[in-house]
């Protein structure tokens, strides 16, 4: 077969959108966030320190410079800079 199975395509991008919760724990705390853009794309946010900083921006518009990783059916971002 010889394909690139398991490899992610990585790019540095800037996106603008609304921070939205996408998953909660059993106590109702947000555990995963996404950025929903105005062209209806959704980017899941890595759960690192900078990604966690987005919790204070839930339902607010932000501009983020990040690393985009495209995996099979998801677009996952690792936040580098946040601009409210």
C-alpha positions in Angstrom: 0.0 0.0 0.0 2.7 2.5 0.9 0.4 5.5 1.9 1.0 8.1 4.6 -1.4 6.5 7.0 -1.2 8.0 10.5 0.6 11.2 9.4 -1.0 14.5 10.0 -0.7 17.5 7.6 0.4 20.5 9.7 0.1 24.2 8.8 0.5 27.6 10.7 -2.7 29.6 10.2 -4.7 32.4 11.7 -8.5 31.9 12.2 -11.3 34.0 13.6 -14.4 32.7 15.2 -16.4 32.0 18.3 -15.1 29.8 21.1 -17.7 27.1 21.8 -17.8 24.1 24.2 -18.0 20.7 22.6 -17.7 18.3 25.4 -18.4 18.3 29.2 -17.5 16.0 32.1 -20.0 14.3 34.4 -20.1 17.4 36.6 -20.9 19.7 33.7 -17.4 21.3 33.4 -16.2 22.0 29.9 -13.4 19.6 28.9 -13.1 20.3 25.1 -13.4 23.5 23.1 -13.7 24.4 19.5 -13.5 27.5 17.4 -16.5 27.9 15.1 -15.8 30.1 12.2 -18.1 32.3 10.2 -17.7 30.1 7.1 -19.0 27.2 9.3 -15.7 25.4 9.8 -15.1 24.0 13.2 -11.6 23.5 14.7 -11.1 21.4 17.8 -8.7 22.9 20.3 -5.7 21.0 21.8 -6.0 20.6 25.6 -2.8 22.3 26.5 -2.1 25.5 28.6 -2.9 28.0 25.8 -5.9 26.0 24.8 -7.2 26.0 28.4 -6.8 29.8 28.4 -9.7 29.9 25.8 -12.1 28.9 28.6 -12.5 32.5 29.6 -13.6 33.4 26.0 -16.5 30.9 25.7 -19.1 32.4 23.4 -16.8 35.3 22.4 -15.1 36.1 19.2 -11.3 35.6 19.0 -8.6 35.6 16.5 -6.1 32.8 17.0 -2.7 32.0 15.4 -2.2 28.3 15.6 -0.8 25.1 14.2 -3.5 23.3 12.2 -3.3 19.5 12.1 -5.7 17.7 9.8 -6.5 14.2 10.8 -8.9 11.8 9.2 -12.2 13.7 9.9 -11.1 16.4 12.3 -9.2 19.7 12.2 -7.3 20.2 15.4 -5.5 23.4 16.4 -2.7 24.0 18.9 -3.0 27.6 20.0 0.1 29.8 19.7 -1.5 33.3 20.1 -4.9 34.6 21.2 -6.3 38.0 20.2 -9.7 38.8 21.7 
